[in-house]
Amino acid sequence: MKVLETVVRLLVSWAGLGWRLGDASSVGKRDGPSDADSVVYVTVVSEGGNQSSALLYGIMFEEMDHSGDGGIHGQLLRNNGFQGSDPGLAAYNPIGAVEIMQDSLSPVTDAIRSSLAVSPQSNATGYVGFANTGYNGVPVTNATYRSEFWMMGDYSGPITLQLVGSSSGRVYASHNMTVDSSWGNFSRHEATFNSTASTDADNEWRLLFDSSLVRGGALNFGLVQLFAPTYNSRYNGLREDIASLVADIQPSFLRFPGGNNLEGLQINNRWQWNLTIGPVVERPGRDSDWFYPNTDALGLDEYLWWCEDLGMVPVLAVWAGKSYGGILSGDDLQPYVTDILNELEYLLGSNDTHYGSLRAQNGRETPWPIQYIEIGNEDDFTGGCETYPDRFTQIYDAIHAKYPQLTLIASTTDDLCLPEELPPGIMFDFHYYRNPDDLVGMFNQWDNQPRSQPVIVGEYGCRNTSDPDGVFWSFMQASCSEAVHMIGLERNSDVVKMAAYAPLLQHFGFTQWSPTLIGFDSSPGSLTPSTSYFVQKMFSTNQGTTVHAMNSTAGFGPLYWVATSTNATYQVKLANYGADDQAVHVRVPGTKAGRLEMLSGPKEASNLPHNVTITPVVTDITGDRETYTFRMPPWGVAILVVS
């Protein structure tokens, strides 16, 4: 019976990708085989196969957990523009005999509506000023910093900029400059200076002036900024260490600007593209959906420079009439449809168009390479379903009429929330977060998806749904379940065109949603790639162009696999979603040797903040008659790359 069963499985699997491998009843099993010494034999069918999507593994970003402000955006000072509805004096402290206050009567610009009034007291002597403590501290490294500020008041003389240990008083950097300032108009000042490194996050940026030279009651300072070196040396760019770790994933696309943060808690504080472009001093910021102010210094152009620097395809979401505080449709939506067309002219228009010329003025001469536009976000949630068919059609018709070359994406997959007759060529965006067993249970979700209907999985991940508001970390079982699910995605990557784990980043001091791929704070060496980060990196950096059928002596569960190739190199991905070791023999015709990359650890093991203990291990491997033999540990994820 065992021999017959093996022969039948081999014959069935030889039928190719049109007959999906695996017994559906085995999907999601958590226990290993009863015989710990059993062996699974899998063979790659080198002939034929389906084309894999070149965009399969990308990233999704929205401003949450201070992932942008205080995170990947390189500006290090908090509350620097007093944005949001109730900023107060968060992150500011007086230095010396001065009083400080938020001054809403002295705006820097029409966008930056408050400044910091610094008033020396009558007994003030010597240098006084103020400090900004950043996002739970300022990262101070051995680097060259750029700082700028706006100033108003009668003062002509020295200004000292410093990076200082808040508790220790140790000075890591001190730079003197001379300024001339007068009352009535703000003037901009900028300086660069070198710093030595601090051993912790307990640091602040200081601005000091000579109290004896102040003519009048106060000096006002606005939009203070501090940048360490940015990724690719971009002005107003990304924090270099975080952006580099993201770049190591080699993501193929970026879906932005959200996510819920696109929608707005109210219609008037939705993400508005035209308020995120141009000089930062002209960007008003807003209250975000995650209950802290967004500066929008990481704006539309900065997202697209990020795409260009990392070679990512932009997937831009546009506001489709739904906020958490109201929904617009029909005639009420039309001005916002016009706004979408203005945004697309800014992105795609020639320099002789109104908005295209504005793009050129902002530093981008040629149009941005936009191909994908998503209409809204999760419009099957928060009351959006009933009106989305009409809202989608209204926006689709307007965009398609002017830009027929663009691929448009519906933000829901629910038939009840979509038009009865869908236009050709659209894609659907799926979002789901599951516990480990349920995510593994979705392994064959896409096996029967109509091949003519491409989809994007814009957000997915494994999280502790029993405590959705709790703070917790990725762990090996969870990351292994994501690997199983990704194997299912890759087997169907002829129809699943894009997929993004979400969310991407979190500042450990401001966590509202967890887990994420990468955590960090303001202390040295804080970057903490999760176990899920390494799964994403392993899969993304080892993706072939062709997906191959595979013969096997067992059905899926607890062991899962997929094979791809590019030219003469094959990539075989495996995940052992079980508690026992699993012996594996992988035959790849025409190959001789390569490498085996393995991520493994105890079921509950995590990479905790500042403590990365689980990383992939790479070993060389040689085939015996084109066969590679190794053991998959419990909850292990492996990539076999052979040529």
N, C-alpha and C positions, 0 to 999 in steps of 0.2 A: 504493500500500500504506500509506503514511504517513497519507493522508487517511482510508482505511477504518479503520485502527487507531484514529485519533482519534475517529471517529464511534462506533465500538463502545464505546470507553471512556466517552464521554459518555452513551451509552444505558444502559450498565451502572450507572454511578454515579448516574444519575437515579432508579434503582430505590429509592434511599433507604438509610437506615441498616440495614435488614434485610439488605442485600447489602453486606458490608463492602468498602470500597475498598482497592485496593492489591494488587499481585502478591506473594504470599508469598515467591516466589523472590528478590524484590528487597530484602526486609527484611534489614537488617544490612550492606548494602553500604557500604564506606568510601570508595570513590573517587567523584568527581564525574562528570558526564556527559563523554563524550569530546569533545563540542563545547562549549567554555567559553562560547560565546555563545548556547547553547540557552535557550529560555524556557519556563517552566512556567506555564500558565494554570489558575487555580482559581476556581470560582464558587460562592458560598454559595447554597444552596437555601433561600430564606427561609420557604417554607411547610413546615408539619409539623415533625418533629424529635422527639427524645426528651427527657424531663426529666432534667436533670443533678442529681446528688446535691449538696445544699447543704453536706454535710460532707466533700466530697472531699479537701480539702487541710488536713491537720492536722499535729500534731507528736507525737513519742513521746519520753518522758523516762525515763531511769533514772540512778541515781547511779553514774557511772563517769567516769574522767578528771578527778575532782574537779569535776564539772559542777554538783553541788549544794553540798556542803560545800566552801567555797573558790571557789564559782562563783555560780550564780544565787541561792542563799540568801544573804541580806545580812550574815550574821554573819562577821566578818573574821579572827577569831583561831583558830589551829589548835590541836588537842589540848586544847581548853579544858575538856573534862570527863573527860579521861584515859580515853576509851572505847576499846573494842577489847581484844584479849587481851594486847597488849604495847605500850602507848603510850610508855612511857619519858618522857623529858623533851623530846621533839621539840618544837621551836619556842620553848622556854623558855631564858632566860639570866639569871644573877644580875646585879644592879646594885649595886656597892659591896661592902663587906666582909660578905657573907652567903653562906650555903650553902643550896642549894635541893634538894628531893627530892620525888618522888612519895610521898604518904603514904596508903597503903591502909588504915591503921588509923583514919583520920579522914575517913569518908565525909561528903559534904554531905547526901545523902539516901540512901534505899534504892536509888535508881537511879544516882545519881552517886557511885560507890563510892570515889573517891580525891579528894584535894585536894593542893595544892602547899604543902608546909611550907617557910617562909622563916625561917632562923635567923641572926640577926646574930652575927657573930664578936665575940670579946672586944675587939678593937681598932676595932670599928665606931663611926663618928661621923657625925653629920649624917643626911642622907636616904639611905636604901638601899632596895632592893626587887628587882623582877624585871621582865623584858621578855618579850613574846611577839612573835615575828617573823612571825606569820601564815603564809599559804600562799606561801612564797618572797617575803616582803615584805608590807607592809600598804598598800593603796591610800590615799593621803593627798591629799585634794582640798580645795578651798575650799568647805567645807560645815559643817553642824552635825552633830556626832556624838553618839550615845547610847551610854553604856558602863555596864555593871553587873558586879557581882561579889558573891560570898558570902565572908564573913570570920568567922574564929573565933580567939580569943586575947585576952589581957588588954591592951587598948590603948584609950586615949581621947585623941584628938588629930587632927592633920591627916593627910590622904592627898592625894597629888598624882597626877593622871592626866595622861599626856603622850603625844603623838605626836612621834617623834624620828627623825631620820635615823640609821640604825644605824652607818654609817661616818663620816658627817660630824659627828654630834652636834648638828646643827641642830634646834632645837625649833620645831615647826610649831603645836603646841597644848599648853597647860598649864592645868590646872584644879585648883583647891584645894577640898577639901571636908573637913568634920569628921565623924568617925565615933566611935561608942562601941561597943566590942566586948568580949566576955567569953569565957572558956574554957567549953567544954561544949556550946555551941549556935552554929550558923552563923546569921548575920544577913545580909540582902540589902541592898545599897547601889547606888544608881543616880545618874548625873549626865549632863548634856548640856553640850557645849562647842563652841566654834567653832574651826576650823582654817584655816590657810593651806595652799596647795597645794605638794606636793613635785614635783620634776621627774623622779623615778625611783621604782622600787619598793623601794629599799633603806631601808625604814622599819620601825619597831617601835612597839608600844604598851607604855608603861611604867606601873607602879604603884610609887610611892615612899612611904615612911613615915619618921617621925623615930625613929631607932634608940634614942635616949635615953629614949623613952617606952614601950618594949616591956617589959612586966612578965612575966617568964617567959622560957623558952628560945626560943620560936618563935611566929610567926603563921601561920595556915593560910588559904589563899585557894582558892576553888572556883568553877567554871563562869564564868570571866571571859568577857565578851562585849563586842563593839564593833560598832556599826552606823553606817554612813553613812545618809543619807536613803533610804528604801525605796520601791519602786514603789507608787503609790497610798497612800503613808504608812501601810502596814500594819505593825502591831506584829509583830515576828518575821517580817518580810516579805522580799521579794526585792530583790536588788541592782538598783538603778534602771537603770543603763546597760545591763546585759545584758537585763533584762526588757523594756526599751523596744525594743531591737533585735529581740527575739523578737516583740513585739507588732506590729512593722511588717510581719511576714509576714501578719498577720491570719489566724492559724490557726483552723480551725473546730472542732477537737477536740484534747484532750490524752489520750493513752494513757499510763497510769502504774500502778504505780510501777516498771515494767519489763515485759519484759526479764528478763535473767538475775538481776538483783538482787532480784527477787521471790522466787526459789526458795531461796536460801541454800546455802552450801557444806555445811552440815549442817542437819538439820530444825530444830534449836533456834535457828539464827541466820537463819532465813527472815525476810522482811519481815512483821512482826506489827503490824497496824493499831492495836491497843489500846496498844502501846508507843510510838506516834508521836503521841499526842494529849495535850492538857492542857499544863500548864506544862513548859517545856523541862527544868527541874530534876528532873522526874519521868520523863524519857525516858532509858533506860539506854544506847541506842545498841547497836551490834553490829559484829561483823566482817562486812564485805561480801563479795560474790562477786568483787570486784575488788581484794581483798588490801590494803585499808586500812579503818580504822574509819569507820562511818557514825554521825553523831550523831543522825540522825533528827529534827533540829530542823526540817527540811523534812518535815513529816509529813502525815497524811491531810487535816486541815483546811487546811493551807497549800496543798496541791495544789488543793483545791477553791476556795479564795479566788483562787488564780492563775487557775483556769478562769473564775470570775465576773468578775475584773478584765479579762480579755482576751476575754470573750464566747465561751469555748470549751465544747463539750459534753464532759463527763467520760466517758472509757472506762476503767473500773476493772478491773484484773486481780486475781483472788483466788487464793490459794494452793490448789493442787489435789492436794497430797500428794506432789509430786516435788521433792526437793532433789538436789544433787549428791552428797550423802552417804547418801541412803536414799530409799525410796519407800514410802508407806503407802497401803493400800487396804482395802476392806471394813470390818469392825468397827474396825480400827485407825484408819481415816480419820474415823469418825463424830464424834469430839470436834472435829475441825477443820471439819467441815461445820457443826456447831453454832456454831463461832466465826464462820464466814461469815455465818450468819443474825444473829448478834449485831452484826456490822459493818453489815449492811444495816439493822438496827433503829436503829443509831446514825445512819446516813445518812438514813433515810426515815421513821423512827418519829416519832409525835407526842410532844409534851413530857411526856405523862403515862405514857410507856413508860420502862422502866429506862434503856435506852441512849439513847433520844431526849432524856431529861432531862439526861443527861451531855453530849450535844452542845450543848444550850442552855446548860448551865453553862460550857462551853468557848467560848461566844461566838456560837453560831449558833442563833437561835431557831427559824427555819423549816427544814424538811427540805431537804437538798441535792437538786438536780434530777438524780438519777441515772437514766439510761435504759439504759446498756449495761454489761454485766458479762462479762468474759472469764474463762473457766474455765482457769486455769493459764497456762503460757508454754512454747511449743515442746515440747509433750509427745510429739512424734515423735522428739525427740533424747534423748540421755543416758539411755537405758534406760526411758523413760516409755511407749513405744508399747504394750507388751503389756497394761498395766493401765489405760490411759487410757479404753478403752470403758466399763469398770465405774466408774472414778472420775468420769468425765464424767457418766454417767447418775445416779450417786448424788448428785452436787452439783446437777445440773440439776433433778432431781425435787424436791429440798428447796427450791431457790430458786423454781422455777416454781409450786410449791404455795402459797407464801405471797405471791409477788410476780409474778403472771402477766403484769403489764404490762411487765416488763423484757425487753429483747432480750438473749439469751445468745449468747456467741461461743465456738466451739470453737477451741482453740489449735493445732490441726493440721489439715491438709487430706488427710492420708494415709488412704485407705480402710481400710488394715490397722490403723490406730490409732483408728478410730471405731466406734461401735456399728453393728451391721448395719442396724437400723432407727433412723433419726434422727428426733427430734421436729421438728414443723413450726416454722418461724419462726426457726431458728438461723442464725447467720452463721459463716463460716470465716475464719480469720486466716492469711494467707500471709506468709512472711518469705523474703527472698532478697537476697544481695549478689553482684554480678557484675562482671566486667571490662567495659570499654565495649562491645566488639562483642557480647558475650553479652547484655548488657542491651538493646541495640538489637534483638537477635534475639528478644526477648520482646515486641516491639511489638504483635503481634497475639495475645498470650497470651489475652486476654479476649474476642476476637471471637466465639467459639463457646461461651462460658460460658452455661449455661441461665439465661434471664432471670428465672426464678423462684427462683434461688439466689443471694442477695446475698453479697458477700464484703467483707472488709477486708484491705488490704495493710498490715499493722501495722508492718513494717520493710522498707525496701529502700534500695539505694544502690549506687553504683559505687565499687569499691575495688580496690586492687592485690592481687589474690588470689595473685599469685606470691610475695609477701612479706607474709603476713597480719599479722605482728607488727611490721612496720616502721612508721616514722613518715613519712607523706607527706601531700600536700595535694591538695585538689580541683584539677583542671585543666580547661581548656576542652573537650577531647575527652570527658572523663568527664562533665562537667556537661551537655554537649550530648547525650550518650547518655541521661542522666536525663531531659532534656527530651523526647527521642523517646519514651521509655517513658511519660512522663506524658501525652503526646499520646494514646498508646494507652489509658491509663487514662481520660482524659477522654472519648474517643470512646465508651467503654463505661461511663460514669458512671451509667447507669441501673441497672447491676448491681454495679459497683465503688463501694461507698458511701463508703469512707474509705481514705486512703493517707497514709503518713507516712514521709518520709526519716528515716533513723536512722544514727548518733546525732545528738543536737542540739548538744551543747556539749562543749568540752574546755579545760582549763587547760593552757597550753603547758608548764608545768613538771612536769606529772603525766600525760603522755599514755600511755595503754595501748592505745587503739584510735583509728585515724584512717582516713579524714578525718571531720570533722564539719562541721555548717553554720557554726558560729561558734566562734572561738578567742579566748582572752583570757589575761591574767595580772594581776599587781598593779600594773603600771606605767601611767602616764597614757596615754590614747589607745591602749590595747592591743587593743580590740575589733577583731577581724579577720573580717568576713563573707567567706566563701569564694565562689568562682564558683557553687557549687551553692546557696548561700544566695540569691543573686540570682535564679537560676532558680526556686527555690521561691517567692520573693516575687512575681516577675512572674506566675507562674501563679495563685497564690492570690488576688492582688488584682485579677485580671482574669478571673474566672470568671462565666460567664453561667448562666442558669437553664434554657436549652434548648440541646441539642446538635443542630446542623444537618448534614444531608447536604451534600456538596460535589461538584460536577463538576470534572473535571480532565483535562488533556491528557497526564498521565504517571502512572505508578504510584508508590507510595511507595519512597523510597530513591534518592539520599541525602537528598532533601527530604521532610519529613513535615509534616502540617498537621491542624488541627481548628478548627471554628468553633462558637461559642456566641453566645447573645444574651440580653439582658435588656431587655424593652420594645423601644425603637427603637435600642438600642446593641448593636453586634456586636463580638465579640472573636475575632480570628483568630490562633491560635498557630502558629508555624512553627519548624522546626529543620533546619539544614543539616548533616547528619552526613557531611561530605565535605571534600575538600582543595581544591575549586575554588569560585569564586564561582558563584552561581546567580541568574539573573534571574527575577523573579517578577511576575506580573500577578494581582492578587486583585480579583475583582469582587464587590461586596456591594450587591445591589439596594436602592434607596431611600436610599442614604447619599451624603453629599457630602464630608465632611472628618473629620479626627480626629488621632490621633497614632500614631507608630511608636516603640516602645521596643525597643532592640537591645542585646544582650549579645554581644560577640565578642572574640576575641583569638587569638594563635597556639595551635596544637594543644596544646602542653605548658605553656602559660602558667598561672600560679597567683597567687592572692592569698596572699602569705607573711606570717608573723607580723609585725605592725606595719607592713605594707607593702601596702596595698590599691591596686592599680593597674588592676584590671579591674572596671568598674562599668557599669551600663546607661546608654545614651545615648537621650534622648527628643527626637524632632523632630516638628514639625507636618507633616501630610500632607494634600493635597487630591486628591480623585478627579477623574479625567477620564472622564465618562460612567460614573460609579459604579465606576471601576476605579482601583486604586492600584498603581503600578509602583515597584519598588525592587529592590535586589540583596541577596541573603543572602550574607554573607562565609563563608569556611570555618569550620566549627564554630560557626556563629552561631545564636543563639536570638532570636526576635523575637515581639512582640505588636503586632498592628495593632488599634486600637480606633477605630471609626468610628460615626457616627450619621447 
